[in-house]
Amino acid sequence: MRVKGISEFMDRCPNDKFFKSITMIYSLSQFDNQINTNLNENESAYSALLSVLKYYKNIVELDSSYNNSTLEEYLELSEKEFRKKIRRL
């Protein structure tokens, strides 16, 4: 499954300890956006990735030893840079 927005994470981190749960959160958020909102593909990906980042922050709070370089990179981007990156994925 190749999904806009999460493809970079899927390529870089297939063996990540939270890979399945992160891709599930992204996919379910995308599905919810398609059913319940009028968001275009980029906005839907942005919204879904925000859900993933919120989940990632919660994981890090519970397990401070866990780190994912791709998601950390996303957290460091400004909103404008983050939206631009999503458009390119």
N, C-alpha and C positions, 0 to 999 in steps of 0.2 A: 504494500500500500504506500503510495507516494502522495503526500498531501502538502499543498502549498503552505509555507510557513514553518513546518516542522521538519522538512526534508533535511536541513543541515544537521539538526540534532540526530535524526535517524541515520544519516551517513556516518557521522563522527562517533556516535555512542551506542552502537547496537548491543554492546555487552554491559551497558550501564545497569546498575542494580535496580533502578526504578524505571527502566525503559518501558516496560509494559504499562505501568500505571500512568506515566507521563503521556505516552501516545494515546492511551484510552481517554484521559482527560481532554486532550486536544481534540480527538475525534468526536467525543460526545458534545463538546462545546461547539464545534463546527456544525454538527448535526442539529443541535438546538437552535443555532443561529439561522440555519436554512429553513427550519420549520416555523420559528416564532418571530423572525425579524425580516426586515427588508434590506439587510446589509449586503453590499457587494462582496465579491470574493476577497479583496484585500482587507476590508473592514472586518469581515468575519474571521479571517486569519489573525488579524491584530487582536480581536477580542478573545479568541481561543488561546492565543499565546499569552495574553495577560492572565488567563486562568491557570495556565501551566506555570507561569512565573510565581503566581501567588502560592500554588502548591509547592513549588521548589523552595520558596522562602520558608514555608512551614516545615518541610523536610530538614532544612539546614538548622532551624531552631531546635528540632528534636534530636538531630544527629549532626553535631558540629564538625565531625570528621568527614562528612560527605561533601563532595565538591564536583561540580560539572562545569567544565570550562566554557562550553557553548552557552549554557544558560546564564552563567556569570557574565559572559560577554554581552548577552542581551540586556541584563540588568544594568550594565554600565552605560548603555546608549540612552541618549535623550529621546523623548517621544518622537521628534522629527526624524532622527537618525534610525530609530527602530521601525517606523512606518516605511521609510525609504528601503531599508534592508528587506522587509517583508515583500515589497513590490518586486525586488530583484530575485527572490527565491522562487 
